[in-house]
Amino acid sequence: MTKSIALSLVLAASLGLAACSGGAENAANDAANAADNASNAADNAMNAALNAADNASNAADNAANAAHNAASNAL
């Protein structure tokens, strides 16, 4: 009788531990999410840099057009 109670307790404890063993899977998912977040942050930084370069180019074009227009109007 004592052995069956002890075996039942061991079985219950092992099932409880098995139910909580998702920690490794959660850690792997967290690491994958962190890698995805880092990749997305790098993509966002690259897009921001490209947008800034485009904006600077547009500003230079606008300044050139304004100078051309001012010179044309002066004549």
PQR file with spaces between the fields and no chain letter, atoms N, CA, C, O and H, PARSE charges and radii, in Angstrom:
ATOM       1  N    MET     1       0.827   -1.192    0.000 -0.4000 1.5000
ATOM       2  CA   MET     1       0.000    0.000    0.000 -0.0000 2.0000
ATOM       3  C    MET     1       0.872    1.258    0.000  0.5500 1.7000
ATOM       4  O    MET     1       0.578    2.216   -0.715 -0.5500 1.4000
ATOM       5  N    THR     2       1.916    1.257    0.777 -0.4000 1.5000
ATOM       6  CA   THR     2       2.795    2.417    0.852 -0.0000 2.0000
ATOM       7  C    THR     2       3.494    2.640   -0.477  0.5500 1.7000
ATOM       8  O    THR     2       3.718    3.778   -0.890 -0.5500 1.4000
ATOM       9  H    THR     2       2.155    0.479    1.358  0.4000 1.0000
ATOM      10  N    LYS     3       3.842    1.528   -1.151 -0.4000 1.5000
ATOM      11  CA   LYS     3       4.506    1.675   -2.445 -0.0000 2.0000
ATOM      12  C    LYS     3       3.563    2.274   -3.478  0.5500 1.7000
ATOM      13  O    LYS     3       4.008    3.062   -4.313 -0.5500 1.4000
ATOM      14  H    LYS     3       3.659    0.604   -0.815  0.4000 1.0000
ATOM      15  N    SER     4       2.313    1.940   -3.454 -0.4000 1.5000
ATOM      16  CA   SER     4       1.380    2.488   -4.444 -0.0000 2.0000
ATOM      17  C    SER     4       1.140    3.976   -4.190  0.5500 1.7000
ATOM      18  O    SER     4       0.977    4.747   -5.136 -0.5500 1.4000
ATOM      19  H    SER     4       1.953    1.300   -2.776  0.4000 1.0000
ATOM      20  N    ILE     5       1.117    4.379   -2.932 -0.4000 1.5000
ATOM      21  CA   ILE     5       0.966    5.805   -2.621 -0.0000 2.0000
ATOM      22  C    ILE     5       2.214    6.565   -3.068  0.5500 1.7000
ATOM      23  O    ILE     5       2.117    7.635   -3.670 -0.5500 1.4000
ATOM      24  H    ILE     5       1.249    3.753   -2.164  0.4000 1.0000
ATOM      25  N    ALA     6       3.375    6.007   -2.771 -0.4000 1.5000
ATOM      26  CA   ALA     6       4.620    6.659   -3.161 -0.0000 2.0000
ATOM      27  C    ALA     6       4.716    6.736   -4.685  0.5500 1.7000
ATOM      28  O    ALA     6       5.124    7.761   -5.232 -0.5500 1.4000
ATOM      29  H    ALA     6       3.454    5.138   -2.282  0.4000 1.0000
ATOM      30  N    LEU     7       4.341    5.656   -5.367 -0.4000 1.5000
ATOM      31  CA   LEU     7       4.368    5.653   -6.824 -0.0000 2.0000
ATOM      32  C    LEU     7       3.379    6.674   -7.387  0.5500 1.7000
ATOM      33  O    LEU     7       3.675    7.349   -8.374 -0.5500 1.4000
ATOM      34  H    LEU     7       4.009    4.824   -4.923  0.4000 1.0000
ATOM      35  N    SER     8       2.221    6.786   -6.769 -0.4000 1.5000
ATOM      36  CA   SER     8       1.235    7.784   -7.212 -0.0000 2.0000
ATOM      37  C    SER     8       1.769    9.198   -7.038  0.5500 1.7000
ATOM      38  O    SER     8       1.567   10.049   -7.903 -0.5500 1.4000
ATOM      39  H    SER     8       1.980    6.238   -5.967  0.4000 1.0000
ATOM      40  N    LEU     9       2.454    9.455   -5.919 -0.4000 1.5000
ATOM      41  CA   LEU     9       3.023   10.779   -5.693 -0.0000 2.0000
ATOM      42  C    LEU     9       4.141   11.089   -6.695  0.5500 1.7000
ATOM      43  O    LEU     9       4.243   12.213   -7.186 -0.5500 1.4000
ATOM      44  H    LEU     9       2.619    8.763   -5.216  0.4000 1.0000
ATOM      45  N    VAL    10       4.968   10.100   -6.992 -0.4000 1.5000
ATOM      46  CA   VAL    10       6.034   10.291   -7.977 -0.0000 2.0000
ATOM      47  C    VAL    10       5.425   10.554   -9.351  0.5500 1.7000
ATOM      48  O    VAL    10       5.886   11.425  -10.088 -0.5500 1.4000
ATOM      49  H    VAL    10       4.885    9.186   -6.593  0.4000 1.0000
ATOM      50  N    LEU    11       4.391    9.797   -9.685 -0.4000 1.5000
ATOM      51  CA   LEU    11       3.724   10.000  -10.965 -0.0000 2.0000
ATOM      52  C    LEU    11       3.101   11.386  -11.054  0.5500 1.7000
ATOM      53  O    LEU    11       3.219   12.057  -12.080 -0.5500 1.4000
ATOM      54  H    LEU    11       4.017    9.089   -9.086  0.4000 1.0000
ATOM      55  N    ALA    12       2.445   11.814   -9.998 -0.4000 1.5000
ATOM      56  CA   ALA    12       1.826   13.141   -9.989 -0.0000 2.0000
ATOM      57  C    ALA    12       2.886   14.238  -10.090  0.5500 1.7000
ATOM      58  O    ALA    12       2.694   15.222  -10.804 -0.5500 1.4000
ATOM      59  H    ALA    12       2.348   11.270   -9.165  0.4000 1.0000
ATOM      60  N    ALA    13       3.992   14.073   -9.387 -0.4000 1.5000
ATOM      61  CA   ALA    13       5.059   15.070   -9.428 -0.0000 2.0000
ATOM      62  C    ALA    13       5.696   15.123  -10.818  0.5500 1.7000
ATOM      63  O    ALA    13       5.998   16.202  -11.328 -0.5500 1.4000
ATOM      64  H    ALA    13       4.148   13.273   -8.807  0.4000 1.0000
ATOM      65  N    SER    14       5.898   13.954  -11.426 -0.4000 1.5000
ATOM      66  CA   SER    14       6.510   13.952  -12.753 -0.0000 2.0000
ATOM      67  C    SER    14       5.574   14.547  -13.795  0.5500 1.7000
ATOM      68  O    SER    14       6.038   15.211  -14.722 -0.5500 1.4000
ATOM      69  H    SER    14       5.653   13.078  -11.012  0.4000 1.0000
ATOM      70  N    LEU    15       4.281   14.329  -13.670 -0.4000 1.5000
ATOM      71  CA   LEU    15       3.323   14.955  -14.587 -0.0000 2.0000
ATOM      72  C    LEU    15       3.313   16.467  -14.397  0.5500 1.7000
ATOM      73  O    LEU    15       3.216   17.224  -15.363 -0.5500 1.4000
ATOM      74  H    LEU    15       3.904   13.790  -12.917  0.4000 1.0000
ATOM      75  N    GLY    16       3.413   16.899  -13.143 -0.4000 1.5000
ATOM      76  CA   GLY    16       3.472   18.335  -12.872 -0.0000 2.0000
ATOM      77  C    GLY    16       4.706   18.964  -13.482  0.5500 1.7000
ATOM      78  O    GLY    16       4.639   20.055  -14.048 -0.5500 1.4000
ATOM      79  H    GLY    16       3.492   16.284  -12.358  0.4000 1.0000
ATOM      80  N    LEU    17       5.835   18.280  -13.370 -0.4000 1.5000
ATOM      81  CA   LEU    17       7.062   18.804  -13.971 -0.0000 2.0000
ATOM      82  C    LEU    17       6.988   18.793  -15.494  0.5500 1.7000
ATOM      83  O    LEU    17       7.475   19.710  -16.155 -0.5500 1.4000
ATOM      84  H    LEU    17       5.890   17.393  -12.911  0.4000 1.0000
ATOM      85  N    ALA    18       6.383   17.762  -16.036 -0.4000 1.5000
ATOM      86  CA   ALA    18       6.250   17.678  -17.484 -0.0000 2.0000
ATOM      87  C    ALA    18       5.362   18.810  -18.009  0.5500 1.7000
ATOM      88  O    ALA    18       5.605   19.355  -19.086 -0.5500 1.4000
ATOM      89  H    ALA    18       5.987   17.017  -15.499  0.4000 1.0000
ATOM      90  N    ALA    19       4.339   19.150  -17.238 -0.4000 1.5000
ATOM      91  CA   ALA    19       3.446   20.227  -17.652 -0.0000 2.0000
ATOM      92  C    ALA    19       4.153   21.575  -17.612  0.5500 1.7000
ATOM      93  O    ALA    19       3.803   22.477  -18.374 -0.5500 1.4000
ATOM      94  H    ALA    19       4.142   18.708  -16.364  0.4000 1.0000
ATOM      95  N    CYS    20       5.132   21.725  -16.745 -0.4000 1.5000
ATOM      96  CA   CYS    20       5.838   23.000  -16.608 -0.0000 2.0000
ATOM      97  C    CYS    20       7.115   23.057  -17.429  0.5500 1.7000
ATOM      98  O    CYS    20       7.843   24.047  -17.347 -0.5500 1.4000
ATOM      99  H    CYS    20       5.416   20.992  -16.126  0.4000 1.0000
ATOM     100  N    SER    21       7.408   22.051  -18.203 -0.4000 1.5000
ATOM     101  CA   SER    21       8.686   22.015  -18.907 -0.0000 2.0000
ATOM     102  C    SER    21       8.682   22.841  -20.180  0.5500 1.7000
ATOM     103  O    SER    21       9.619   22.731  -20.970 -0.5500 1.4000
ATOM     104  H    SER    21       6.816   21.248  -18.270  0.4000 1.0000
ATOM     105  N    GLY    22       7.672   23.660  -20.412 -0.4000 1.5000
ATOM     106  CA   GLY    22       7.628   24.508  -21.597 -0.0000 2.0000
ATOM     107  C    GLY    22       8.606   25.667  -21.525  0.5500 1.7000
ATOM     108  O    GLY    22       8.656   26.475  -22.453 -0.5500 1.4000
ATOM     109  H    GLY    22       6.911   23.749  -19.771  0.4000 1.0000
ATOM     110  N    GLY    23       9.369   25.776  -20.476 -0.4000 1.5000
ATOM     111  CA   GLY    23      10.306   26.879  -20.314 -0.0000 2.0000
ATOM     112  C    GLY    23      11.338   26.931  -21.418  0.5500 1.7000
ATOM     113  O    GLY    23      11.679   28.014  -21.892 -0.5500 1.4000
ATOM     114  H    GLY    23       9.328   25.121  -19.722  0.4000 1.0000
ATOM     115  N    ALA    24      11.839   25.791  -21.834 -0.4000 1.5000
ATOM     116  CA   ALA    24      12.836   25.770  -22.909 -0.0000 2.0000
ATOM     117  C    ALA    24      12.216   26.235  -24.220  0.5500 1.7000
ATOM     118  O    ALA    24      12.835   26.976  -24.985 -0.5500 1.4000
ATOM     119  H    ALA    24      11.561   24.911  -21.449  0.4000 1.0000
ATOM     120  N    GLU    25      11.006   25.798  -24.466 -0.4000 1.5000
ATOM     121  CA   GLU    25      10.317   26.228  -25.686 -0.0000 2.0000
ATOM     122  C    GLU    25      10.035   27.727  -25.642  0.5500 1.7000
ATOM     123  O    GLU    25      10.177   28.421  -26.649 -0.5500 1.4000
ATOM     124  H    GLU    25      10.503   25.196  -23.845  0.4000 1.0000
ATOM     125  N    ASN    26       9.630   28.226  -24.460 -0.4000 1.5000
ATOM     126  CA   ASN    26       9.380   29.658  -24.321 -0.0000 2.0000
ATOM     127  C    ASN    26      10.665   30.454  -24.517  0.5500 1.7000
ATOM     128  O    ASN    26      10.653   31.517  -25.138 -0.5500 1.4000
ATOM     129  H    ASN    26       9.514   27.662  -23.643  0.4000 1.0000
ATOM     130  N    ALA    27      11.759   29.948  -23.994 -0.4000 1.5000
ATOM     131  CA   ALA    27      13.037   30.642  -24.150 -0.0000 2.0000
ATOM     132  C    ALA    27      13.445   30.673  -25.618  0.5500 1.7000
ATOM     133  O    ALA    27      13.963   31.682  -26.097 -0.5500 1.4000
ATOM     134  H    ALA    27      11.769   29.085  -23.489  0.4000 1.0000
ATOM     135  N    ALA    28      13.218   29.589  -26.325 -0.4000 1.5000
ATOM     136  CA   ALA    28      13.536   29.553  -27.757 -0.0000 2.0000
ATOM     137  C    ALA    28      12.659   30.539  -28.523  0.5500 1.7000
ATOM     138  O    ALA    28      13.134   31.237  -29.418 -0.5500 1.4000
ATOM     139  H    ALA    28      12.797   28.770  -25.936  0.4000 1.0000
ATOM     140  N    ASN    29      11.383   30.591  -28.167 -0.4000 1.5000
ATOM     141  CA   ASN    29      10.482   31.545  -28.821 -0.0000 2.0000
ATOM     142  C    ASN    29      10.878   32.979  -28.506  0.5500 1.7000
ATOM     143  O    ASN    29      10.826   33.847  -29.377 -0.5500 1.4000
ATOM     144  H    ASN    29      10.996   30.024  -27.440  0.4000 1.0000
ATOM     145  N    ASP    30      11.276   33.230  -27.261 -0.4000 1.5000
ATOM     146  CA   ASP    30      11.719   34.571  -26.887 -0.0000 2.0000
ATOM     147  C    ASP    30      12.963   34.967  -27.672  0.5500 1.7000
ATOM     148  O    ASP    30      13.079   36.108  -28.120 -0.5500 1.4000
ATOM     149  H    ASP    30      11.319   32.524  -26.553  0.4000 1.0000
ATOM     150  N    ALA    31      13.883   34.039  -27.839 -0.4000 1.5000
ATOM     151  CA   ALA    31      15.104   34.330  -28.597 -0.0000 2.0000
ATOM     152  C    ALA    31      14.774   34.604  -30.064  0.5500 1.7000
ATOM     153  O    ALA    31      15.337   35.515  -30.671 -0.5500 1.4000
ATOM     154  H    ALA    31      13.789   33.112  -27.476  0.4000 1.0000
ATOM     155  N    ALA    32      13.867   33.822  -30.626 -0.4000 1.5000
ATOM     156  CA   ALA    32      13.463   34.036  -32.021 -0.0000 2.0000
ATOM     157  C    ALA    32      12.773   35.385  -32.176  0.5500 1.7000
ATOM     158  O    ALA    32      12.996   36.095  -33.157 -0.5500 1.4000
ATOM     159  H    ALA    32      13.409   33.082  -30.133  0.4000 1.0000
ATOM     160  N    ASN    33      11.937   35.733  -31.207 -0.4000 1.5000
ATOM     161  CA   ASN    33      11.258   37.036  -31.260 -0.0000 2.0000
ATOM     162  C    ASN    33      12.257   38.179  -31.135  0.5500 1.7000
ATOM     163  O    ASN    33      12.131   39.198  -31.813 -0.5500 1.4000
ATOM     164  H    ASN    33      11.756   35.156  -30.411  0.4000 1.0000
ATOM     165  N    ALA    34      13.243   38.009  -30.272 -0.4000 1.5000
ATOM     166  CA   ALA    34      14.262   39.052  -30.122 -0.0000 2.0000
ATOM     167  C    ALA    34      15.059   39.218  -31.412  0.5500 1.7000
ATOM     168  O    ALA    34      15.394   40.338  -31.798 -0.5500 1.4000
ATOM     169  H    ALA    34      13.345   37.182  -29.721  0.4000 1.0000
ATOM     170  N    ALA    35      15.360   38.109  -32.076 -0.4000 1.5000
ATOM     171  CA   ALA    35      16.080   38.187  -33.351 -0.0000 2.0000
ATOM     172  C    ALA    35      15.219   38.879  -34.407  0.5500 1.7000
ATOM     173  O    ALA    35      15.717   39.701  -35.177 -0.5500 1.4000
ATOM     174  H    ALA    35      15.087   37.199  -31.762  0.4000 1.0000
ATOM     175  N    ASP    36      13.944   38.552  -34.442 -0.4000 1.5000
ATOM     176  CA   ASP    36      13.037   39.210  -35.388 -0.0000 2.0000
ATOM     177  C    ASP    36      12.940   40.702  -35.098  0.5500 1.7000
ATOM     178  O    ASP    36      12.938   41.521  -36.017 -0.5500 1.4000
ATOM     179  H    ASP    36      13.539   37.885  -33.817  0.4000 1.0000
ATOM     180  N    ASN    37      12.859   41.053  -33.808 -0.4000 1.5000
ATOM     181  CA   ASN    37      12.779   42.466  -33.440 -0.0000 2.0000
ATOM     182  C    ASN    37      14.039   43.212  -33.852  0.5500 1.7000
ATOM     183  O    ASN    37      13.964   44.345  -34.329 -0.5500 1.4000
ATOM     184  H    ASN    37      12.861   40.388  -33.062  0.4000 1.0000
ATOM     185  N    ALA    38      15.192   42.586  -33.673 -0.4000 1.5000
ATOM     186  CA   ALA    38      16.451   43.221  -34.068 -0.0000 2.0000
ATOM     187  C    ALA    38      16.511   43.395  -35.581  0.5500 1.7000
ATOM     188  O    ALA    38      16.964   44.426  -36.078 -0.5500 1.4000
ATOM     189  H    ALA    38      15.253   41.666  -33.286  0.4000 1.0000
ATOM     190  N    SER    39      16.052   42.388  -36.302 -0.4000 1.5000
ATOM     191  CA   SER    39      16.028   42.483  -37.767 -0.0000 2.0000
ATOM     192  C    SER    39      15.086   43.591  -38.214  0.5500 1.7000
ATOM     193  O    SER    39      15.413   44.361  -39.117 -0.5500 1.4000
ATOM     194  H    SER    39      15.684   41.550  -35.898  0.4000 1.0000
ATOM     195  N    ASN    40      13.925   43.673  -37.590 -0.4000 1.5000
ATOM     196  CA   ASN    40      12.965   44.725  -37.947 -0.0000 2.0000
ATOM     197  C    ASN    40      13.517   46.108  -37.615  0.5500 1.7000
ATOM     198  O    ASN    40      13.311   47.059  -38.369 -0.5500 1.4000
ATOM     199  H    ASN    40      13.659   43.047  -36.857  0.4000 1.0000
ATOM     200  N    ALA    41      14.215   46.219  -36.493 -0.4000 1.5000
ATOM     201  CA   ALA    41      14.807   47.504  -36.130 -0.0000 2.0000
ATOM     202  C    ALA    41      15.871   47.907  -37.140  0.5500 1.7000
ATOM     203  O    ALA    41      15.972   49.081  -37.499 -0.5500 1.4000
ATOM     204  H    ALA    41      14.383   45.447  -35.881  0.4000 1.0000
ATOM     205  N    ALA    42      16.661   46.951  -37.600 -0.4000 1.5000
ATOM     206  CA   ALA    42      17.676   47.251  -38.614 -0.0000 2.0000
ATOM     207  C    ALA    42      17.023   47.670  -39.923  0.5500 1.7000
ATOM     208  O    ALA    42      17.478   48.611  -40.573 -0.5500 1.4000
ATOM     209  H    ALA    42      16.579   45.998  -37.309  0.4000 1.0000
ATOM     210  N    ASP    43      15.959   46.976  -40.313 -0.4000 1.5000
ATOM     211  CA   ASP    43      15.224   47.353  -41.527 -0.0000 2.0000
ATOM     212  C    ASP    43      14.649   48.759  -41.402  0.5500 1.7000
ATOM     213  O    ASP    43      14.715   49.550  -42.343 -0.5500 1.4000
ATOM     214  H    ASP    43      15.590   46.211  -39.785  0.4000 1.0000
ATOM     215  N    ASN    44      14.085   49.067  -40.232 -0.4000 1.5000
ATOM     216  CA   ASN    44      13.514   50.398  -40.019 -0.0000 2.0000
ATOM     217  C    ASN    44      14.592   51.474  -40.081  0.5500 1.7000
ATOM     218  O    ASN    44      14.368   52.550  -40.636 -0.5500 1.4000
ATOM     219  H    ASN    44      14.032   48.424  -39.468  0.4000 1.0000
ATOM     220  N    ALA    45      15.748   51.188  -39.517 -0.4000 1.5000
ATOM     221  CA   ALA    45      16.846   52.159  -39.559 -0.0000 2.0000
ATOM     222  C    ALA    45      17.313   52.376  -40.993  0.5500 1.7000
ATOM     223  O    ALA    45      17.583   53.507  -41.396 -0.5500 1.4000
ATOM     224  H    ALA    45      15.929   50.314  -39.067  0.4000 1.0000
ATOM     225  N    MET    46      17.410   51.300  -41.759 -0.4000 1.5000
ATOM     226  CA   MET    46      17.813   51.423  -43.161 -0.0000 2.0000
ATOM     227  C    MET    46      16.786   52.227  -43.947  0.5500 1.7000
ATOM     228  O    MET    46      17.151   53.089  -44.746 -0.5500 1.4000
ATOM     229  H    MET    46      17.191   50.381  -41.431  0.4000 1.0000
ATOM     230  N    ASN    47      15.507   51.952  -43.726 -0.4000 1.5000
ATOM     231  CA   ASN    47      14.465   52.703  -44.424 -0.0000 2.0000
ATOM     232  C    ASN    47      14.490   54.174  -44.032  0.5500 1.7000
ATOM     233  O    ASN    47      14.281   55.042  -44.879 -0.5500 1.4000
ATOM     234  H    ASN    47      15.210   51.252  -43.077  0.4000 1.0000
ATOM     235  N    ALA    48      14.741   54.461  -42.774 -0.4000 1.5000
ATOM     236  CA   ALA    48      14.821   55.851  -42.324 -0.0000 2.0000
ATOM     237  C    ALA    48      16.003   56.555  -42.988  0.5500 1.7000
ATOM     238  O    ALA    48      15.891   57.712  -43.395 -0.5500 1.4000
ATOM     239  H    ALA    48      14.911   53.756  -42.086  0.4000 1.0000
ATOM     240  N    ALA    49      17.133   55.858  -43.096 -0.4000 1.5000
ATOM     241  CA   ALA    49      18.302   56.454  -43.751 -0.0000 2.0000
ATOM     242  C    ALA    49      18.027   56.710  -45.229  0.5500 1.7000
ATOM     243  O    ALA    49      18.401   57.753  -45.765 -0.5500 1.4000
ATOM     244  H    ALA    49      17.224   54.919  -42.765  0.4000 1.0000
ATOM     245  N    LEU    50      17.374   55.754  -45.884 -0.4000 1.5000
ATOM     246  CA   LEU    50      17.042   55.946  -47.302 -0.0000 2.0000
ATOM     247  C    LEU    50      16.059   57.100  -47.483  0.5500 1.7000
ATOM     248  O    LEU    50      16.185   57.887  -48.421 -0.5500 1.4000
ATOM     249  H    LEU    50      17.070   54.907  -45.449  0.4000 1.0000
ATOM     250  N    ASN    51      15.085   57.197  -46.589 -0.4000 1.5000
ATOM     251  CA   ASN    51      14.129   58.301  -46.666 -0.0000 2.0000
ATOM     252  C    ASN    51      14.827   59.639  -46.437  0.5500 1.7000
ATOM     253  O    ASN    51      14.512   60.623  -47.107 -0.5500 1.4000
ATOM     254  H    ASN    51      14.982   56.558  -45.827  0.4000 1.0000
ATOM     255  N    ALA    52      15.763   59.683  -45.505 -0.4000 1.5000
ATOM     256  CA   ALA    52      16.496   60.922  -45.249 -0.0000 2.0000
ATOM     257  C    ALA    52      17.317   61.318  -46.467  0.5500 1.7000
ATOM     258  O    ALA    52      17.396   62.496  -46.814 -0.5500 1.4000
ATOM     259  H    ALA    52      16.019   58.884  -44.961  0.4000 1.0000
ATOM     260  N    ALA    53      17.932   60.325  -47.120 -0.4000 1.5000
ATOM     261  CA   ALA    53      18.702   60.619  -48.329 -0.0000 2.0000
ATOM     262  C    ALA    53      17.789   61.122  -49.447  0.5500 1.7000
ATOM     263  O    ALA    53      18.134   62.058  -50.169 -0.5500 1.4000
ATOM     264  H    ALA    53      17.867   59.367  -46.839  0.4000 1.0000
ATOM     265  N    ASP    54      16.632   60.494  -49.580 -0.4000 1.5000
ATOM     266  CA   ASP    54      15.667   60.957  -50.591 -0.0000 2.0000
ATOM     267  C    ASP    54      15.194   62.376  -50.283  0.5500 1.7000
ATOM     268  O    ASP    54      15.059   63.201  -51.186 -0.5500 1.4000
ATOM     269  H    ASP    54      16.353   59.734  -48.994  0.4000 1.0000
ATOM     270  N    ASN    55      14.945   62.654  -49.010 -0.4000 1.5000
ATOM     271  CA   ASN    55      14.498   63.990  -48.624 -0.0000 2.0000
ATOM     272  C    ASN    55      15.574   65.032  -48.906  0.5500 1.7000
ATOM     273  O    ASN    55      15.269   66.133  -49.365 -0.5500 1.4000
ATOM     274  H    ASN    55      15.055   61.983  -48.277  0.4000 1.0000
ATOM     275  N    ALA    56      16.821   64.692  -48.634 -0.4000 1.5000
ATOM     276  CA   ALA    56      17.922   65.618  -48.908 -0.0000 2.0000
ATOM     277  C    ALA    56      18.049   65.863  -50.408  0.5500 1.7000
ATOM     278  O    ALA    56      18.279   66.992  -50.840 -0.5500 1.4000
ATOM     279  H    ALA    56      17.069   63.797  -48.261  0.4000 1.0000
ATOM     280  N    SER    57      17.902   64.819  -51.187 -0.4000 1.5000
ATOM     281  CA   SER    57      17.958   64.968  -52.644 -0.0000 2.0000
ATOM     282  C    SER    57      16.817   65.838  -53.141  0.5500 1.7000
ATOM     283  O    SER    57      17.017   66.694  -54.003 -0.5500 1.4000
ATOM     284  H    SER    57      17.715   63.901  -50.836  0.4000 1.0000
ATOM     285  N    ASN    58      15.634   65.627  -52.608 -0.4000 1.5000
ATOM     286  CA   ASN    58      14.484   66.451  -53.006 -0.0000 2.0000
ATOM     287  C    ASN    58      14.695   67.905  -52.616  0.5500 1.7000
ATOM     288  O    ASN    58      14.342   68.811  -53.371 -0.5500 1.4000
ATOM     289  H    ASN    58      15.472   64.932  -51.907  0.4000 1.0000
ATOM     290  N    ALA    59      15.264   68.131  -51.447 -0.4000 1.5000
ATOM     291  CA   ALA    59      15.520   69.508  -51.014 -0.0000 2.0000
ATOM     292  C    ALA    59      16.536   70.176  -51.937  0.5500 1.7000
ATOM     293  O    ALA    59      16.386   71.350  -52.277 -0.5500 1.4000
ATOM     294  H    ALA    59      15.550   67.395  -50.833  0.4000 1.0000
ATOM     295  N    ALA    60      17.560   69.445  -52.342 -0.4000 1.5000
ATOM     296  CA   ALA    60      18.554   69.996  -53.269 -0.0000 2.0000
ATOM     297  C    ALA    60      17.906   70.310  -54.621  0.5500 1.7000
ATOM     298  O    ALA    60      18.166   71.356  -55.215 -0.5500 1.4000
ATOM     299  H    ALA    60      17.683   68.491  -52.066  0.4000 1.0000
ATOM     300  N    ASP    61      17.068   69.401  -55.093 -0.4000 1.5000
ATOM     301  CA   ASP    61      16.357   69.649  -56.357 -0.0000 2.0000
ATOM     302  C    ASP    61      15.454   70.872  -56.244  0.5500 1.7000
ATOM     303  O    ASP    61      15.386   71.681  -57.169 -0.5500 1.4000
ATOM     304  H    ASP    61      16.856   68.551  -54.610  0.4000 1.0000
ATOM     305  N    ASN    62      14.766   71.011  -55.127 -0.4000 1.5000
ATOM     306  CA   ASN    62      13.887   72.167  -54.926 -0.0000 2.0000
ATOM     307  C    ASN    62      14.688   73.467  -54.905  0.5500 1.7000
ATOM     308  O    ASN    62      14.263   74.478  -55.463 -0.5500 1.4000
ATOM     309  H    ASN    62      14.821   70.354  -54.375  0.4000 1.0000
ATOM     310  N    ALA    63      15.855   73.426  -54.252 -0.4000 1.5000
ATOM     311  CA   ALA    63      16.689   74.633  -54.209 -0.0000 2.0000
ATOM     312  C    ALA    63      17.189   74.991  -55.598  0.5500 1.7000
ATOM     313  O    ALA    63      17.221   76.165  -55.967 -0.5500 1.4000
ATOM     314  H    ALA    63      16.200   72.605  -53.799  0.4000 1.0000
ATOM     315  N    ALA    64      17.581   73.979  -56.371 -0.4000 1.5000
ATOM     316  CA   ALA    64      18.031   74.238  -57.742 -0.0000 2.0000
ATOM     317  C    ALA    64      16.900   74.793  -58.588  0.5500 1.7000
ATOM     318  O    ALA    64      17.113   75.711  -59.381 -0.5500 1.4000
ATOM     319  H    ALA    64      17.555   73.026  -56.071  0.4000 1.0000
ATOM     320  N    ASN    65      15.724   74.259  -58.434 -0.4000 1.5000
ATOM     321  CA   ASN    65      14.565   74.768  -59.183 -0.0000 2.0000
ATOM     322  C    ASN    65      14.233   76.198  -58.775  0.5500 1.7000
ATOM     323  O    ASN    65      13.897   77.030  -59.618 -0.5500 1.4000
ATOM     324  H    ASN    65      15.551   73.514  -57.790  0.4000 1.0000
ATOM     325  N    ALA    66      14.328   76.473  -57.495 -0.4000 1.5000
ATOM     326  CA   ALA    66      14.038   77.841  -57.034 -0.0000 2.0000
ATOM     327  C    ALA    66      15.059   78.816  -57.592  0.5500 1.7000
ATOM     328  O    ALA    66      14.700   79.923  -57.995 -0.5500 1.4000
ATOM     329  H    ALA    66      14.601   75.797  -56.810  0.4000 1.0000
ATOM     330  N    ALA    67      16.322   78.425  -57.623 -0.4000 1.5000
ATOM     331  CA   ALA    67      17.355   79.297  -58.191 -0.0000 2.0000
ATOM     332  C    ALA    67      17.129   79.505  -59.680  0.5500 1.7000
ATOM     333  O    ALA    67      17.279   80.618  -60.185 -0.5500 1.4000
ATOM     334  H    ALA    67      16.614   77.526  -57.295  0.4000 1.0000
ATOM     335  N    HIS    68      16.773   78.448  -60.379 -0.4000 1.5000
ATOM     336  CA   HIS    68      16.491   78.563  -61.806 -0.0000 2.0000
ATOM     337  C    HIS    68      15.291   79.485  -62.052  0.5500 1.7000
ATOM     338  O    HIS    68      15.314   80.326  -62.951 -0.5500 1.4000
ATOM     339  H    HIS    68      16.651   77.544  -59.969  0.4000 1.0000
ATOM     340  N    ASN    69      14.257   79.311  -61.248 -0.4000 1.5000
ATOM     341  CA   ASN    69      13.072   80.148  -61.403 -0.0000 2.0000
ATOM     342  C    ASN    69      13.391   81.602  -61.095  0.5500 1.7000
ATOM     343  O    ASN    69      12.909   82.503  -61.781 -0.5500 1.4000
ATOM     344  H    ASN    69      14.239   78.628  -60.518  0.4000 1.0000
ATOM     345  N    ALA    70      14.188   81.833  -60.081 -0.4000 1.5000
ATOM     346  CA   ALA    70      14.543   83.214  -59.727 -0.0000 2.0000
ATOM     347  C    ALA    70      15.361   83.844  -60.858  0.5500 1.7000
ATOM     348  O    ALA    70      15.163   85.011  -61.197 -0.5500 1.4000
ATOM     349  H    ALA    70      14.579   81.101  -59.523  0.4000 1.0000
ATOM     350  N    ALA    71      16.274   83.074  -61.434 -0.4000 1.5000
ATOM     351  CA   ALA    71      17.081   83.607  -62.535 -0.0000 2.0000
ATOM     352  C    ALA    71      16.204   83.868  -63.757  0.5500 1.7000
ATOM     353  O    ALA    71      16.395   84.872  -64.443 -0.5500 1.4000
ATOM     354  H    ALA    71      16.435   82.126  -61.158  0.4000 1.0000
ATOM     355  N    SER    72      15.257   82.996  -64.038 -0.4000 1.5000
ATOM     356  CA   SER    72      14.356   83.186  -65.186 -0.0000 2.0000
ATOM     357  C    SER    72      13.462   84.396  -64.982  0.5500 1.7000
ATOM     358  O    SER    72      13.193   85.140  -65.925 -0.5500 1.4000
ATOM     359  H    SER    72      15.102   82.180  -63.481  0.4000 1.0000
ATOM     360  N    ASN    73      13.010   84.592  -63.778 -0.4000 1.5000
ATOM     361  CA   ASN    73      12.130   85.720  -63.498 -0.0000 2.0000
ATOM     362  C    ASN    73      12.884   87.045  -63.515  0.5500 1.7000
ATOM     363  O    ASN    73      12.290   88.091  -63.775 -0.5500 1.4000
ATOM     364  H    ASN    73      13.228   83.987  -63.012  0.4000 1.0000
ATOM     365  N    ALA    74      14.173   87.010  -63.243 -0.4000 1.5000
ATOM     366  CA   ALA    74      14.964   88.234  -63.227 -0.0000 2.0000
ATOM     367  C    ALA    74      15.169   88.767  -64.620  0.5500 1.7000
ATOM     368  O    ALA    74      15.407   89.960  -64.803 -0.5500 1.4000
ATOM     369  H    ALA    74      14.656   86.160  -63.031  0.4000 1.0000
ATOM     370  N    LEU    75      15.080   87.896  -65.607 -0.4000 1.5000
ATOM     371  CA   LEU    75      15.283   88.340  -66.985 -0.0000 2.0000
ATOM     372  C    LEU    75      14.037   88.982  -67.460  0.5500 1.7000
ATOM     373  O    LEU    75      13.974   89.437  -68.602 -0.5500 1.4000
ATOM     374  H    LEU    75      14.887   86.926  -65.458  0.4000 1.0000
